[in-house]
């Protein structure tokens, strides 16, 4: 029996972008952008809930999931380049206006799209997707060390983030009951991370994350100038992105609403129904 989700691929300048799609083709669009170290699979429970009213598109970012992972000699693994590919992807499949759901790495990707094309963005849902310095926890300390000193030793120190144990911990830390977190998500992520060359791609992106922090003032200016309807739906126990990062959205955007959920970084793993309900109410209030 079909769950109503189609699994497709688009070609963007020679790169395969795999994506999930569901919902009426003529409905308002919601673009779901995943984070590290996962893929569009993280939205498996959210997509059917939103697809009753919306056309939902969830691509795997370049280097993640089932999208292409070109050799690092052929593809520049930076957030600017990933955003460029996703921007072209939206054009390739004919999206001219859409709401964005941004999580983790999806936030600097999606907010780049918003600053490039503010006229295309109908609303923003940020689920533990940061745009403020105060949202960064001490968990970023080893990554910051690599930003400041690109030594091989500092790069090697980041490999712990890629281990199966650390990936599973990111899913379960801060959840009320770890038994409620399916192992399927973090097991699939570790499968993709184990592909030859995937580790170096991810270390490149950790090093480039500094470019996202440098863009925070530009993202905040976008919020002030365009005041898009914005819902910050946050797992309050996230070890990487603190609740202060969610609260900060209200400082720059009078149209921002903040909702906290008693869970961790991968909030959809435990609170998909609650977050879906909050999103549906939010989008309806935004006139979408």
C-alpha positions as CSV (number, residue, x, y, z in Angstrom):
1,X,0.0,0.0,0.0
2,X,1.4,3.4,-1.0
3,X,2.1,6.0,1.6
4,X,1.4,8.7,-1.0
5,X,5.1,9.6,-1.3
6,X,6.9,9.6,-4.6
7,X,10.7,9.1,-4.8
8,X,12.3,11.0,-7.6
9,X,15.5,12.4,-8.8
10,X,16.3,15.6,-10.7
11,X,19.5,16.5,-12.5
12,X,21.1,19.8,-11.5
13,X,24.1,20.8,-13.6
14,X,25.1,17.1,-13.9
15,X,24.5,16.3,-10.2
16,X,21.7,13.9,-9.1
17,X,19.4,15.4,-6.5
18,X,17.2,12.7,-5.0
19,X,13.9,13.9,-3.4
20,X,10.7,12.8,-1.8
21,X,7.4,14.4,-3.0
22,X,3.9,14.2,-1.7
23,X,0.6,16.1,-1.8
24,X,-1.4,17.9,-4.5
25,X,0.7,19.3,-7.3
26,X,-1.3,22.6,-7.3
27,X,-1.2,23.1,-3.5
28,X,1.2,25.6,-1.7
29,X,4.7,24.2,-1.5
30,X,6.6,23.3,1.6
31,X,10.3,22.6,1.0
32,X,11.9,20.4,3.7
33,X,15.7,20.8,4.2
34,X,17.4,18.3,6.4
35,X,20.6,18.6,8.4
36,X,23.7,16.6,9.5
37,X,24.2,13.7,9.2
38,X,20.9,12.7,7.8
39,X,18.7,12.9,4.7
40,X,15.1,13.4,3.6
41,X,14.4,10.2,5.4
42,X,14.2,12.2,8.7
43,X,10.9,13.6,7.4
44,X,9.2,10.2,6.9
45,X,6.5,10.9,9.5
46,X,6.1,14.6,8.8
47,X,5.6,14.4,5.1
48,X,2.3,12.5,5.1
49,X,0.9,14.8,7.8
50,X,1.7,18.0,5.7
51,X,0.8,16.4,2.4
52,X,-3.0,16.4,3.1
53,X,-2.9,20.2,2.5
54,X,0.4,21.0,0.9
55,X,2.8,19.9,-1.9
56,X,5.8,18.7,0.1
57,X,9.3,18.4,-1.4
58,X,12.2,17.0,0.6
59,X,15.5,16.8,-1.3
60,X,18.7,15.1,0.0
61,X,21.4,17.7,0.0
62,X,24.5,17.1,-2.2
63,X,26.8,14.6,-0.4
64,X,23.9,13.2,1.7
65,X,21.5,10.4,1.4
66,X,20.8,9.3,-2.1
67,X,21.8,12.5,-3.8
68,X,25.1,12.6,-5.7
69,X,28.3,12.7,-3.7
70,X,30.9,13.8,-6.3
71,X,34.6,13.6,-5.5
72,X,35.9,16.6,-3.5
73,X,38.3,17.4,-6.4
74,X,35.2,17.9,-8.6
75,X,32.7,19.5,-6.2
76,X,33.3,22.2,-3.7
77,X,31.6,21.1,-0.4
78,X,30.7,24.5,1.0
79,X,27.3,25.7,2.2
80,X,27.3,28.4,-0.4
81,X,27.6,25.7,-3.1
82,X,25.0,23.4,-1.6
83,X,22.6,26.3,-1.4
84,X,23.3,27.1,-5.0
85,X,22.5,23.5,-6.0
86,X,19.3,23.5,-4.0
87,X,18.3,26.9,-5.5
88,X,18.8,25.4,-9.0
89,X,16.9,22.3,-7.9
90,X,13.8,24.4,-7.0
91,X,14.0,26.0,-10.4
92,X,14.5,22.7,-12.1
93,X,11.3,21.2,-10.7
94,X,9.3,24.5,-11.1
95,X,9.0,25.9,-7.6
96,X,8.6,29.7,-7.7
97,X,7.1,30.2,-4.2
98,X,7.5,28.0,-1.2
99,X,7.6,27.8,2.6
100,X,10.8,26.3,4.0
101,X,11.3,23.9,6.9
102,X,14.9,24.2,8.0
103,X,16.7,21.9,10.4
104,X,20.4,22.0,11.4
105,X,22.5,22.3,8.2
106,X,19.2,23.0,6.3
107,X,19.0,26.3,8.1
108,X,22.0,28.0,6.5
109,X,21.1,26.4,3.3
110,X,17.5,27.6,3.3
111,X,18.3,31.0,4.8
112,X,20.7,31.6,1.9
113,X,17.8,30.9,-0.5
114,X,15.7,33.4,1.5
115,X,18.3,36.1,1.3
116,X,18.8,35.5,-2.4
117,X,15.1,35.3,-3.3
118,X,13.0,36.9,-0.5
119,X,10.0,37.1,-2.9
120,X,9.9,33.3,-3.2
121,X,9.6,32.6,0.6
122,X,6.1,32.4,1.9
123,X,7.0,31.2,5.5
124,X,9.8,29.7,7.5
125,X,9.7,26.8,10.0
126,X,13.0,26.5,11.8
127,X,13.2,23.3,13.8
128,X,16.5,23.5,15.7
129,X,17.9,25.5,12.8
130,X,20.1,28.2,14.1
131,X,20.8,31.8,13.0
132,X,22.1,33.4,16.2
133,X,25.4,33.2,18.0
134,X,23.7,32.7,21.3
135,X,22.1,29.5,19.9
136,X,25.5,27.8,19.7
137,X,26.4,25.6,22.7
138,X,29.8,24.6,24.0
139,X,29.4,21.5,21.9
140,X,30.8,23.5,19.0
141,X,34.1,24.1,20.7
142,X,36.1,21.4,18.8
143,X,34.6,22.6,15.5
144,X,35.4,26.2,16.3
145,X,39.0,25.1,17.0
146,X,39.2,23.8,13.5
147,X,37.8,27.1,12.1
148,X,40.6,29.0,13.8
149,X,43.4,26.5,13.1
150,X,43.0,24.2,10.0
151,X,45.6,21.8,11.3
152,X,45.3,18.1,10.5
153,X,45.1,17.4,14.2
154,X,42.1,19.6,14.6
155,X,40.4,18.1,11.6
156,X,41.0,14.6,12.9
157,X,39.5,15.5,16.2
158,X,36.2,16.0,14.5
159,X,35.9,12.4,13.4
160,X,34.2,11.5,16.6
161,X,31.1,13.3,15.3
162,X,31.0,10.8,12.5
163,X,31.1,7.6,14.6
164,X,27.9,5.4,14.8
165,X,27.9,5.9,18.6
166,X,27.9,9.7,18.3
167,X,25.3,9.7,15.5
168,X,23.0,7.6,17.7
169,X,23.7,9.9,20.7
170,X,22.5,12.9,18.6
171,X,19.2,11.2,18.1
172,X,18.6,10.1,21.7
173,X,20.2,12.8,23.9
174,X,17.6,14.9,25.5
175,X,14.6,12.7,24.6
176,X,12.2,11.9,27.5
177,X,12.6,8.1,26.8
178,X,15.2,6.8,24.4
179,X,13.1,3.7,23.7
180,X,10.8,5.9,21.7
181,X,13.5,6.7,19.2
182,X,13.6,4.4,16.2
183,X,17.1,3.1,15.4
184,X,16.3,3.2,11.7
185,X,17.2,6.8,11.3
186,X,20.6,6.8,12.9
187,X,21.4,3.4,11.4
188,X,20.7,4.7,7.9
189,X,22.8,7.8,8.6
190,X,25.7,5.7,9.7
191,X,25.4,3.6,6.6
192,X,25.7,6.7,4.4
193,X,28.6,8.1,6.5
194,X,30.5,4.8,6.0
195,X,30.7,5.3,2.2
196,X,34.2,5.8,0.8
197,X,35.0,9.6,1.0
198,X,31.9,10.6,2.9
199,X,33.9,11.3,6.0
200,X,36.1,13.8,4.3
201,X,33.1,15.5,2.8
202,X,31.6,15.9,6.2
203,X,34.8,17.3,7.7
204,X,34.9,19.8,4.9
205,X,31.4,21.0,5.8
206,X,32.2,21.2,9.5
207,X,35.1,23.5,8.5
208,X,33.0,25.6,6.3
209,X,30.2,26.1,8.9
210,X,32.1,29.2,10.0
211,X,30.8,30.8,6.8
212,X,27.3,30.3,8.1
213,X,28.0,32.1,11.4
214,X,29.6,34.9,9.4
215,X,26.3,35.3,7.6
216,X,24.1,35.5,10.7
217,X,24.0,39.3,10.6
218,X,22.7,39.1,7.0
219,X,20.1,36.5,7.9
220,X,19.0,38.7,10.8
221,X,18.7,41.7,8.5
222,X,16.5,39.6,6.2
223,X,14.2,38.9,9.2
224,X,14.0,42.6,10.0
225,X,13.4,43.7,6.5
226,X,11.0,41.1,5.2
227,X,9.4,39.8,8.5
228,X,8.4,36.4,7.0
229,X,5.9,34.4,9.1
230,X,8.3,32.3,11.1
231,X,7.7,29.4,13.5
232,X,10.7,28.2,15.6
233,X,9.8,24.7,16.7
234,X,12.5,23.6,19.0
235,X,13.6,20.6,20.9
236,X,14.6,22.4,24.1
237,X,17.2,19.8,25.1
238,X,19.3,20.1,22.0
239,X,23.0,19.7,22.9
240,X,24.1,21.8,20.0
241,X,21.5,24.5,19.4
242,X,20.3,26.1,22.6
243,X,16.8,27.5,23.3
244,X,18.3,31.0,23.3
245,X,18.7,30.6,19.5
246,X,15.0,30.0,19.1
247,X,14.0,32.9,21.3
248,X,16.3,35.2,19.4
249,X,14.1,35.0,16.3
250,X,11.6,37.2,18.0
251,X,14.1,39.9,18.5
252,X,14.3,40.6,14.7
253,X,11.0,39.4,13.5
254,X,7.7,40.5,15.0
255,X,6.0,37.7,13.0
256,X,8.1,35.0,14.8
257,X,6.4,32.4,17.1
258,X,8.5,30.1,19.3
259,X,7.3,26.7,20.4
260,X,9.4,24.4,22.6
261,X,9.1,20.6,22.8
262,X,10.5,18.4,25.5
263,X,12.9,16.5,23.4
264,X,16.4,16.8,21.8
265,X,18.0,17.7,18.5
266,X,16.0,15.4,16.2
267,X,12.7,16.5,17.5
268,X,10.7,14.8,14.8
269,X,11.8,11.4,16.1
270,X,9.7,11.8,19.2
271,X,7.3,14.7,18.5
272,X,6.4,14.5,14.8
273,X,2.6,14.6,15.5
274,X,2.9,17.6,17.8
275,X,5.2,19.5,15.4
276,X,3.0,18.7,12.4
277,X,0.0,20.0,14.2
278,X,1.9,23.2,15.1
279,X,3.0,23.6,11.5
280,X,-0.4,23.1,10.1
281,X,-1.9,25.7,12.4
282,X,1.0,28.1,11.7
283,X,0.7,27.8,7.9
284,X,-3.1,28.3,8.1
285,X,-2.6,31.4,10.2
286,X,-0.1,32.6,7.5
287,X,-2.8,32.3,4.9
288,X,-1.2,29.3,3.2
